[in-house]
Amino acid sequence: MPRPLTLVLALSVAFPLGTQAQGARALSDTSARIRGAAISDFNGRPIAGVMISAPEVKKFVVTDSNGQFALGLPAGKRTIRVSYEGRETQEYVFTLQGQQTKQIAVVLDVDADDLNPLVVEAREANIWRDLAGFYERRRAYGGFGHFFTREEITRMRPTRLSGLLTLEGIVTRCYQDCRPTRFTRGKLCAVPVSVDGVALREMDYDQIAVSDVAGVEVYRGVPPTDLNHSLVPTAGPSIWMGSGLSAAGSCGLVEIWTR
């Protein structure tokens, strides 16, 4: 059965329109702008032809060949709808401030039959805990680790997630309990693993069907220093607490995102 079309709308911090590209038209105090990009959840590539509309003010824009769009709208609460190849999402309400731009990231499963949207608020890339954040970190931190997209995972055909991590030198070893580990600088240490932002042990995450995995990010050694925000207040054996704490150490980090 085809999976529903997944949509992730992500709101970033608004910024003054004066920082926009040269040639952008100045807006009045009661005008605002919404802009962003549409990408595939399969490989992160841009999607052209996605319509972003505001029905109540009868305005719309279609993403270009780079997946980009920008739409000027009156300030205030505005309903936004996303359409693609005859399929539409429900409407979402965003509050737009005059003389400011709000950025949206649209992540689509273009092969799905029905729209079943997931709406999340975006924050900085280092704590953006969803698939949109995965692709943002892939752009920002690609030199620090390996980002396995669903396209790459499909091509590799691993039978279990542990098999995929073995390719990165991460092997589950069992003593008093079982943990994913790797050798780093001649020492064996545990590698923290999370699934959809929640820490899980190997015996738990390896139960996830590979077909349900949307992306895996594997950091080598100490992760980027600004990836230092934890989802929990105290450290645990497989909970990454940031590069400044011993739970991260120098063994890296694995984050798994599901569809």
Buried (B, 14 or more C-beta within 10 A) or exposed (E): EEBBBBBBBBBBEBEEBEEBEEEBEEBEEEBBBBBBBBBBBBEBEBBEBBBBBBEEBEBBBEBBEEBBBBBBBBBEEBBBBBBBEEBEBEBBEBEBEBBBBBBBBBBBBBEBEEBBBEEBEBBBBBBBBBBBBBBBBBEBBEEBBBBBBBBBBBEEEBEBBBEBBBEBBBBBEEEEEEBBBBEBEEEEBBBBBBBBBEBBBBEEBBEBEBEEBBBBBBBBBBBBEBBBEBEEEEBEEBBBBBBEEEBBBBBBBBBBBEB
